[in-house]
Amino acid sequence: MDPIQKQMPMLNLPGRSAAALSPTAPAGGKNSERLKQACEDFESIFVDFMLQQMRRTVPENELFGGGNAEQIYTSMMDSELAKSISHQRGLGLADQMYRQLMNTTAGKEKKDP
């Protein structure tokens, strides 16, 4: 396991509605829904990792002293903030990934007999 994977905890994220990602998405059943969920989960993990890296650049405050409890709290807060960001409006990453992957899979389905 590389260092980046160690820093990115897997998130158990509730799903959003199917129409929230792409209004032009083809109605393709379970695989389409699973792909949308995977894209949303990836965006949430990406935002969480980005927030953790941003927090590392902030110097520690002598007033609170830090410690394990503060690190655990800020890590949990970053994860929840990432979920909130990605499940509301998001960065648009999940939408772009979904469209690209749907185009890729649609192209493969047309080529295969």
C-alpha positions as CSV (number, residue, x, y, z in Angstrom):
1,M,0.0,0.0,0.0
2,D,1.5,3.3,-1.0
3,P,1.6,6.4,1.3
4,I,-1.3,8.1,-0.5
5,Q,-3.6,5.2,0.0
6,K,-2.7,5.1,3.7
7,Q,-3.8,8.7,4.1
8,M,-7.1,8.3,2.3
9,P,-9.7,6.5,4.4
10,M,-12.5,4.7,2.6
11,L,-15.7,6.5,3.2
12,N,-19.1,4.9,3.6
13,L,-21.2,7.4,1.7
14,P,-25.0,7.5,1.2
15,G,-26.2,7.8,-2.4
16,R,-27.7,10.8,-4.1
17,S,-30.6,10.8,-6.5
18,A,-29.9,9.4,-9.9
19,A,-30.9,12.7,-11.7
20,A,-28.6,14.8,-9.6
21,L,-25.5,14.1,-11.6
22,S,-26.4,14.3,-15.2
23,P,-29.7,15.2,-16.7
24,T,-28.6,13.9,-20.1
25,A,-27.5,10.5,-18.8
26,P,-29.1,7.5,-20.5
27,A,-31.5,5.6,-18.4
28,G,-29.4,2.4,-18.2
29,G,-30.5,0.6,-15.1
30,K,-28.3,-0.7,-12.3
31,N,-24.9,-0.3,-14.0
32,S,-25.6,3.4,-14.7
33,E,-26.7,3.9,-11.1
34,R,-23.6,2.1,-9.7
35,L,-21.3,4.2,-12.0
36,K,-22.9,7.4,-10.7
37,Q,-22.5,6.3,-7.1
38,A,-18.8,5.3,-7.7
39,C,-18.1,8.7,-9.3
40,E,-19.7,10.5,-6.4
41,D,-17.8,8.5,-3.9
42,F,-14.6,9.2,-5.7
43,E,-15.2,12.9,-5.7
44,S,-15.9,12.8,-1.9
45,I,-12.7,10.9,-1.3
46,F,-10.8,13.4,-3.5
47,V,-12.2,16.4,-1.6
48,D,-11.4,14.7,1.7
49,F,-7.8,14.1,0.7
50,M,-7.5,17.7,-0.6
51,L,-8.8,19.1,2.7
52,Q,-6.4,17.0,4.7
53,Q,-3.4,18.2,2.6
54,M,-4.6,21.8,2.9
55,R,-4.8,21.4,6.7
56,R,-1.2,20.2,6.8
57,T,-0.1,23.6,5.5
58,V,-1.6,25.5,8.5
59,P,0.8,25.9,11.4
60,E,-0.2,24.4,14.8
61,N,-1.7,26.9,17.2
62,E,-0.1,27.1,20.6
63,L,-3.4,28.0,22.3
64,F,-5.0,24.6,21.9
65,G,-1.9,22.4,22.0
66,G,-2.8,19.9,19.4
67,G,-2.5,16.2,20.4
68,N,-4.2,13.0,19.2
69,A,-7.7,14.1,20.1
70,E,-7.4,17.3,18.0
71,Q,-6.0,15.3,15.0
72,I,-8.8,12.8,15.2
73,Y,-11.4,15.5,15.5
74,T,-10.1,17.5,12.5
75,S,-9.8,14.4,10.4
76,M,-13.4,13.5,11.1
77,M,-14.5,17.1,10.5
78,D,-12.6,17.1,7.2
79,S,-14.3,13.8,6.1
80,E,-17.8,15.1,7.0
81,L,-17.1,18.4,5.2
82,A,-16.0,16.5,2.1
83,K,-19.2,14.5,2.2
84,S,-21.2,17.6,2.5
85,I,-19.4,19.4,-0.3
86,S,-19.7,16.4,-2.7
87,H,-23.3,15.6,-1.9
88,Q,-24.5,19.1,-2.3
89,R,-23.2,20.8,-5.4
90,G,-19.8,19.2,-5.5
91,L,-16.8,20.3,-7.6
92,G,-18.2,18.9,-10.9
93,L,-15.6,16.1,-10.9
94,A,-18.2,13.3,-10.4
95,D,-20.3,14.7,-13.3
96,Q,-17.4,14.9,-15.7
97,M,-16.1,11.4,-14.7
98,Y,-19.6,9.9,-15.2
99,R,-20.1,11.5,-18.6
100,Q,-16.6,10.3,-19.8
101,L,-17.1,6.8,-18.5
102,M,-20.6,6.5,-19.9
103,N,-19.2,7.6,-23.3
104,T,-16.4,5.1,-23.0
105,T,-18.7,2.2,-22.1
106,A,-21.2,3.2,-24.7
107,G,-18.5,3.0,-27.3
108,K,-17.4,-0.4,-26.2
109,E,-21.0,-1.7,-26.3
110,K,-21.3,-0.6,-29.9
111,K,-18.0,-2.3,-30.9
112,D,-18.7,-5.6,-29.2
113,P,-21.0,-8.0,-31.2
